[in-house]
Amino acid sequence: MKKERVILFSSTSHAIRAQRLLRDNNFKIKVIPTPRKYSSNCGIAIKYLFEIEKDVIEFLGTKGIKYQGPYDM
């Protein structure tokens, strides 16, 4: 089984912006409800495979998108 990771956001608008940008740039992500074990002001999170984590984090940084995590699923 491949290791999955999740990042959280402080607002739904940040999560939706991140989702749009990541998908528009061909990142394989999935939007999920924020896991209960993690606290967040936003009810949605983005899940992806660990193998693309470096690229996801670098990309979000270049776009100025703030997030919490990443965390293990």
C-alpha positions, 0 to 999 in steps of 0.5 A: 500500500502506498503512503498517503499524506494530507494537508489542511487549510485555514479556510475553505477558499484556500483549500479550493484555490489549492485544489484548482491550482494543483489539478490545473497543473496535473497533480494527482490529488483528492479533496477529502473531509478533514480527518477528525484526528487533525484540527482545522478551521476548514472542513476539507483537506487535500490528500496525495501520495507521499511520492509527490509530496516534495513537488506539491509543497514546492508548488504551493509555496511558489503560489503563496498558499498557506497550509498546515501539515503535511500529516500522515493519513 
